[in-house]
Amino acid sequence: MREELALKAAILAEKFAPNLSWYVDVILQLIDKAGDFVSDDIWYRVVQFVTNNEDLQAYAAAKAREYLDKPALHETMVKVSAYLLGEYGHLLAQRPSCSPKELFTIINDRLPTVSSSTVAIIISAYAKILMHTQPPDAGLQQQILAIFKKHESYIDVEIQQRAVEYFELSRKGPALADVLAEMPKFPERESALLKKAEDAEVDTAEQSAIKLRSQQQSSSAIVVAAQPPVNGPAPAANHLTLVKMPSQNIAEESNVIHEETAVEAPKENGAPVEVQRNVEIITEPAPVSKVEPPASRPASQADLLADLLGPLAIEGPPAAVEQTPAQGLEANQSPVGDLALATLEDQSNSVQPIVNVEEKFNILCTKDSGVLYEDPNIQIGLKAEWRAHHGRLILFLGNKNTSPLLSLRALILPPSHFKVELSSVPDTIPPRAQVQIPVEVTNLRASRDVAVLDFSYKHGAALVNAKLRLPIVLHKFLQPITLSPEDFFAHWKTWNVQSLKVQEVVRGVKPLPIPEMASLLLSLHLAVTPGLDTNPNNMVACATFFSETTNAALCLVRVETDPQDRSQLRLTVASGDQNLTFELKEYIKEHLIDIPRARVAPPAAPQQAQLPP
C-alpha cells in the first residue's frame, strides 16, 4: 500500500497547498521519508511547479541544498536536488556554502553511489553549473571537464552521449549559454499524478474481480501442479495463464495466476516506455501494490517469495528433485560444463547451446565483455563495468530468427553476499532485434559464490530454459596496488594473527614458471611487487578489496615456490578481515590447482606446514 499512499499524499498536497513553498516542503519531505515508494512522476511534478514559478526557484534550490547535507539520502532526493541546483543554484551564489564550487563538490560526493539514470541528471547539472559560473573558475572547469572526459566511454549510451556533447559544448565559450539556457515554462495541463491514481484504482478493481471469480470456482485455481507440457498450445494474449515460479525446492514449485497487461512504465528521459508486467519475475522485495493485493496472495506463495529472495546454494543440484537430473545429464551429455549451466533443476531442453558455456564463463571472468550464451535462436552477450564495490552489467539478448521470441523471462538468483537489481525485462524480442537489460550489483562481503541468471523463452512450441553463472567473481572487486617495503611489512607484522593471516601448503599445483605464475596473479587483479622478497623463487602481491562491509580493505599475498618441485607451493594471505582472508586464499588456490569441474569440494581447513629447503 505504501506506493499508493505516497501517490495520494502528493495529490492531497497539490490540491490543498496554502502556498507553493509549503507544497515544495511537503513533497521534499515525502521523497526523503518514503523514497522507495515515490514514483518519478511525483518529483517531475515538483520540477514543473518550480519551473513555472520564478518566485519559487531560489527557495526550492535552497531546500535542495539543505537536503544534500544529510549523510544518508535516497537516490530520488539526489535526482531532484541535482536538477534544481543545476537549473537554479546560481540564484544562491551570494549565500554561504552555495558557491558554484561548493555546489559541485556536494553533488559530486553522491556520484559514485547512484545508478545510471541519476548519473545522467548529475552530469547535466555539472554542465549548468559550469555555464553559470561567472567569472569562470579555471579549477572548477578542469574538474568538470575531467568528469565529462571520463564518462565519454561509459557503458550507458545515454550518459556517454551527454558527456561527449557537454565536453564539446564547453569549448564554445559564450555559445554554451544559448544551448544550455534555462528550461522554458511547461504548458498548463492536467496533473499526471491524478491520472496515475485513477489508473491504479482501475487496476485494483480488476484484481479484486479476478480474486472474486477465483473464489467462486468449485476448485482452487492456485494449486501445486506439474509443469505444463512444453509442446502444448500457447495461451491467448490477455487471458489468465498459469506461470511456474522458480524456487529452491523444485519438488514444491507452485503455479500462480497472473494477468499480463501492457502498462506504462515511469518515464525515463521524458519518453514513456511500454513494458509487460509479469508478477512472477521478482528480483528484490517490492511494494505489494506492484504485485497483487495482500488479500489475494495465497499462504503458500509467501514461502515461494522467501525462497526466491533468500540466499541460494548454487554450486550443486538441489536435494529434492521430481526427476533425477543427474541421470538425465549423463544420458544426454552436451558440450557445456557441469557448473557453467547451474544444475538447479533438470534442463532437458530440445534446444541446446552451440557454444561451450563454461568456456565462455571462464573468458568473461578475465574480460569485461563477450558472449555468455548462444543457441540457434538467441545470443546473450555481456558488458560490465566495475567501480569499487559496485558493478554495472548490461545483458544483450539478440534474436537470431525471423520470428519473435515470446514469453521471455529473466531472473537473477544472487547469493547472500550480493545485492542485485535487474531492470524490467520485455516479454517479446522482435525478429532480428536486440534488447538490453541493465543489472546493478553491490558487493556486500567477500565470497566465492556466484549469481545465476535463470532465463527462458518460447520459440514456436518449444520452451527453452537455462541457468547460467554470471561472471561476478571475487577478483572483480579487487584493485591491484603497489606498496613500498615499509608499508608492506608494517601491515604484514600487524596481521600476525592466525585468523587474519592464513598459510597453507598447496599441492597438485599446475607447474608454472615464475613469470607465468606472476601473470596468473595479475589476472586476478593482484599486483606482483618485485624486490619485497629476496628469494627469486618467491613473489609478493598486493591488492585492495572493495565491499560494503569492509570498504577498501588491503590484501597481502605471498607465494613461496619450490624450484625442485613446481607441483607444490606455500601460499600465505593476510588482510584485516578474517572472512576476506580465508575466501581470498581459497579463491587463489582454486586458480593454482587443476580442480575437477564436475564436483565442488568443501574448502579445506588452513594448514601449517613446512616446505623442504
N, C-alpha and C positions, 0 to 999 in steps of 0.2 A: 504493500500500500504506500510505501514511502515516496516513490516517484510521483504517484498521483497526488499525494498530499503536497509535495513541493510545487507541482504544477498549479494546484488550486490556491496555494498560498501566494504564488506570484500573480495569479489573476486577481485575487482579492486586493493585493497591494496596489495593483494598477487601477482597479475600479474605484477604490475608496481613499486614494492618497490625498492628504490635505495639501501637499505641495510636492514638487518633483524631487527636491533634495531628500525629503522623507522617503520617497519611493526608492531612490538610489541607495539610501542607508539600509532599507529593509531587504532589498534584493541582494546586496553585497553580504549582508549577514546570513541570508538564506544560502548563498553559494558557499560561504565559509563553514556553516554548520552542517550542511547536507549536500556537500559537493558531489558525492557518488550518485545522488538521485536527482540532480539538477541537469536537465537537458540543455543542449546548446541553444535551443530556441529562447530560453529564459535570458541568457546573457546577450544574445543577439538583440532582444527587445530593449535591454538597458542601453546598449550602444546606440540603438535607433533614437531613444529619447534624448540621450546626451548630445548626439549629433544635431538633432533638430532644435535644441535649445541652448543658445550660446551662453546664457547666464549660468547654466548648469555645468559647463565644461571644466572650468577650473576647479569647482567643488568636487566633481567626480574624479578628476585626476589626483587631487589631494587625498581623497579617501583611498584610492587605489595604492598610492604611495605608502599610506599608513599600514595597509594590509601586508605589503611586501616586507615590512619589518618583522613579521611573525616568523619564528623559527620553523614551524610546520604549517604548510599552506597547501590546500587542494589544488590540483592542476587546473581545474576550471577557473579558480580565482587567479592563477598565474596568467591564463589566457586573457581574461578581461582586464587585468591590471596592466599587462604589457600593451594591449591595444590602446587603452585610454592614455597611458603615459607616452606612447609613441605619437598619438594624434595631438594630445593637449598638454604634454609635460612641459612644453616651452612656456606655458602660461604661469608655471610655478617657479620660473628661473630666479626670481628675487627672494624666494623663501629659503630658509635654512635647510640644508641637506637635500636640495632639489635642483642643484646644478646639472647640466647635461651629463657630465662625467659621473656624478653620483647616481643619477637615474640609470645610466648604462650599467654601472657596477652592480647595483642591487638587482637589476633584471638578469644580468649575466650570471649571477650566483645560482639562479634557478635553471640555467640552460642545460647542465649535464643530467638533470634529474627528470626531464619531461619527455613526453612522446613526440613523434614527428609532427603531428598536427599543431602542437604548441610551439615547436621549434620554428615552423613556418611563420607563425604570428610574431614571435620574438625577433626573427631576422628582419621582418618588415618594420618592427618598432625601431630597430637599430638604424635602418635607413632614414626613418623620420627624424630620429634624434640627431643624426649626422646633418640632415638638412637644416634643422632649426638651430644648430649651434653657431651663434654669431657673437663675437668674431670666431672664426674657425679655430678649433683646438687641434694642433698637429698630433699630439699624443693620443687623444681620443680617436682621431681619424685613423691612425695606424692600427689601433686595437680593433676597430670595427671592420676595417678593410681586411685585416688578418682573418677575422671570423668568416667574412664573405669568401675569402680565398680558400679557407679550409673546407667549406661546405660546397664548393664547386664540384666536388667529386662525391657528394653524399649519396647514399644508396637510394634515398627517396627522390623521385624525379621532381616533385613539386618544390622541395627545398633546394635541390640543385639548380633549378631554373631561376628561382628567386635570387639565390646567391650570385649567379652569373650576371643577371640583369642589374642587380643593385651595384655590383662591383664596377660594371661598365658605366652605369649612370653616374656613379660618384666622380667619374673623371670629367663630366660635362660642365662642372662648375655651376654657374647661375641657372643653366637649363635644368638642373636637378630639382629646383624648387617648382618649376612648371609641371614636371612629371609627377612629383610626389606631393602635390597640393592636398590640402585637407579634403576629406570626403565630403561631397555635396549632401544637402539635406535629403532625407528619404521622403518619398511621397507618402502622404497620409493613406493608410489602408487598414483593413480590419486586422486586429491582433491575431498573429499566428498561434498564440497560446490558447485563445478561445477555441479556435478550430481544432487544435490538438486535443483539448479537453473533451470536445464533442465527439471526436473520433474514438477517444478512449472509452467514453460512455457507451457508444455503439458496440465497440469490441467486447466490453464487459457483458452487455446484454446478450451478444451472440454466444459467449462462453457459458452464460447461465442457461441459455436454451439448450446447448449441447449437453450440459450436465443433467438437465431435467429429462431430456429424451433418453439418456443412458440409464437413468434411474427407473424409467417406466418400462424398460425392456425386461423380458422374463429372465434373462441370464445376464450376468455381469459382463460388460464389454472389456473390462480390464482383467485379463486372466494370465496365468502362467501358461504359455503355449509354445509350441515348437516353431522353428524358423519357417516362414512361408516358402513354398517351392520357388527355386531360382527361376525356372522357366515358366512360371505362372503368368497370367495376364497382368499387365500393368494397371494399377488403379487409375480411374479417370481423374482429371485435374479438379481441384476444389471439392473433393469428396473426402470423407473421413477414411483414414487408412491406418493400418497397424504398422508401427515402426519399431524395430528392435533396438533397444538401448544396450550399449556395451556395459559390462560390469566385471568386477574381478572374478566372481564365481560364475563361470559360463553356464553351469547347470541351472542357475537360478535366474537367468535373464528373463525379463518380463517384456511384454508388449504394451506400449502406451498409445492412447488415442491422441492424435493431434490433427489440426486442420491447417493446411498450407494456404496462406493468403498473401497476396502482394501488398506490402505496406511501404510507406515512405519513410526511409531512414532519416535521422537528423542530417541536415545539410552540411556538407563539407566544402569549404571554399565557395559557398553561395549556391551550389548546384545540388538539387535533391538526387538521391541515389535510390533506385528501386531494388529491394532485396527480398529474399524469401525468408519468412520467419519459420524457424524449424525448431520446435521446442526440445527435441531430443539432443540437439547439439549444445552441450553445456561444457565450457572450459573453466569457469570460475563461478563462485557463488553470485547469483544475480537477484535483483529485487523480484519478489514473487509476482508483481504485476506484469513483468516481462514474460512470464512463463504461463501461469494459469492461476486462477484464484485458489487460495489455500483450501477452501471447502471442497473443491473438485479434485484435489490431489489424493490418490489412494494411499493407504498406510504403507503398502509395500514400496511405493515409489520413493519415499524418503530414504529407505535403505539403499535403493539404487543410486540416488544422488550422493549419499555418503560414500558409496563405493567409488563413484566417478571422481569425487573431489578429494579422496584420501590418497595417501602415498601408495604407490604400486610397486610390487617386486616384479621387474620386467625382464630379468635375465634368465628366467626359466619358465616352463609351462605351468599353468595352474594345477592345483592339487586335484580338483574335481572337474572333469570334462565329460559332456554327454557321450562323445565318441572318443576313440583313442587316437589323438593326433600323432603320437609317436609312430604308431604302426602305419598311419597314412603317409607320413613323410618318408618312412623307409621304403614304402612301396612305390612312391612317386617322387624320386629324387629330382630336384631342379638345380640349375646352376647357381643357386643362391645359398649363401652361408646360413647356418642354423641360427645365428644371432643377428644377422642383418635384418631378416624378417622376424620380428619378435614373436615367439611362439606363445601368444596368449590364448589362441584357440586354433582349431583346425582351419587351415587356409587352402582347402582343396578347391581352388578356382579353376574354371575351364580356361581362363586367360592367364598365362604365365609371363613373368618378366623376361625380356630379351637381353638384359644386361646382368652382370654379376653384381647383385645389390650390396653384398658385403664388401666387395672391392670398391664400389662407389662410395660407400660409407667411410672406408678407411682413407680414401683420397680426400674426402671432404673434411676429415679430421685434421689434415695438414694444410688444406686450402680453404678459402672462404667463398668459393663459387664453383658450381659444376652441376652435373646431373646426379640426382639422388635415386631415381627410379624411372624405368621405362618399360612399357609393354606395347603390344601392337596398336593400342588405342590412345594412350596418354603418355606424356613425358613430364616428369616432375623435376624441375631444376631448383636450385637453392643459391641464394646470395646472402652473405652475412657480414655484419659489421659489429665490432666489439669495442666497448669503451668502459674501462674499469669493471664494475660488477654487472654492467648492463650489456645486453646483446640485442640486436635487431636483425631478424631474418625475414627474407621475402621468399615465399614459395611460389614458383612459376608453374602453373598447371596448363599444359598445352594439349589441345585436342588435335590429334593427327588425322582424324577421319573427316569425311564429307557429310557426316550426320552428327547431330548433337549428342553429347554425353549427359545423361539425365540423372536425377536423384543423387547429385554429388553431395557427399558428406565428409567432413574432416573434423577430427577431434584429436587434441594433443593430451596424452596421458603423462603428466610430469611426475617425477619423483619428488619426495618431500623437500628436497633442498633447492628446488627451483620454483619461482613464481612465473607463470607463463600466461600471456594474454594473446589470444588468437582473434584476429579480425573476422568480420562476418564472411561467410562462405556462400557464394552463389549456388543456386540449385542446379543450374544448367551451364555447360560450356558450349557455346555455339560451334559450328563446324569450322575447322582450321583457325580457331581462335585461342587466345591465351588469357588466363586470368591470374592476377597477382594477389596473394594473401599475406599481409604483413603479420609478423609474430614478434612480440616483445618479451624478452627474457630477463629476469632478475635472479642473480645467483645469491642464495641466502647463506650457504656454507659449503665447505669442501666435501665432495663425494665423487665416487667413480660411476655412479648410476647415471643412466641417460634417459632422456624423454623419448616417447614413442608417438609417432604420427599414425593414427588409425584413420584410414580413408577408404571410401568406397564410392562406386558409381555404377550406373546401369548403361550398358550398350546393347541395344536391341533387347533380347530376352535374357541376356547374361548379366548377373550381378557380380561385380568384381570387388573384392575386399583385400586389403593388405595392411600390415602393421610394420612400419619402418622405424628403425632407430634414427633419431636426429643427431647430427654431429655436434651436439652441445656438450663438449667434453671438458674435463678439468683444466687442461692447459690453455683453453680459450680465455680463461680468466687469469692467466699468468703473463707477466710482462718482464722480459729479461732486463737485468740491470748489472752494472759492473761496480764492484766495491773496491776500495783501497784495502791493503793488508791490515791497516789499523782498524778500520770499521768491521772488516770480516771477522777478525779474531776477537774483537770486543764482544760481538754478538755470539760467536761460537762458544766462548767461555761462559757467557751469561746463561745460555740454554743448556748447560751441562747437567741436565736433569733427565732421568730416564724417559719420562713421558714426552718431553719436549725435544729430545734428541734420541732418535731410534737408529739402531745399527743392525744390519743383517748380512750374513754371508749368503750370497745368491749363487746357486749352482744351476747348470743347464743353460748358461747364457749363450746367446748367439756369438760365436767368436768373431770379434770385430777389431780391426786395427784402431789405435788410439784416435787418429783423425776422424774415422767413420763414427766412432762412439761419441766424439765431440759433436759431430753433425747431428747424430740422433738426439742428443740432449738439447741442441739448439732448436731442432724441430718441435720439441716440447716446450719451447719458449724459456729455456734455461740457458743463461749466458755463461759460457765457459770462460773463466778468468785465468789465463796462464800466469805462472810465477808465484801463485799463492801456495802451491805445493811443490817443494823442490824435487820430489821424485818424478821423473818423466813418465812413469807408468801410471801416475795418478792424475786426477783432474778435479777441479772445484768449480761449481756453477752456482749462480745466484739468480733469484727472480723475486718479483713482488706478486703476491696473490690477492685478488680483489674479491670481496664478498660483503654482503650486507652485515654479517656478524662480525667479521674480523677487520673490516675496512681494508686498508692496504697493509698486508702482512708480509714481512720479509721471510724468504725461504732460502736456506743454505743447503747445498748438496755436495757430498764428497764421494768420489768413486775411486777405489783402490784396486787396481788390476794385478793379476799375477802373470808376468811375461812367460812363465813356463807352462801355464795352463789358462788359456783365454776363455775357457768354459765356466770359470768361476770368478767372482769378484766380491769385494766388500762394499756395501752401499750404506752411507750414513746420511740421514736427513734431519735437519733441525729447523724449528720455527717457534714462534711464540704461542702457538695454539696446538694442543695435543691432538685434536681430531685432524687438523690440517697436516701435521707431521706424518701421521700414520697413513692417511689417504694418499698423500703425495709419494711416500715411499712405495706403497703398493702399486701406484699408477706407473712410476718409473720402472719398477720391477717387471710389470706386465709387458712393457715395451722392450725390455732386455732379454726376456725369455721367450722361446717358441712355445706359446701356450696352445694346446689343442683347442680349436674353436668350437668343437661340439659340446664342450662342457665348461662350466664356470665353477672353479673350486672356491671354497671359502678362503678368505685371506689368512695366511699363515701367521702365527704369533711371532713377534720380533725375537730374534735370537742374538746372543752374544757369542761370537766365535773368533778364532784367530786363523789368519791365512798363513801358510808356510812362508818362510822368508824368501 
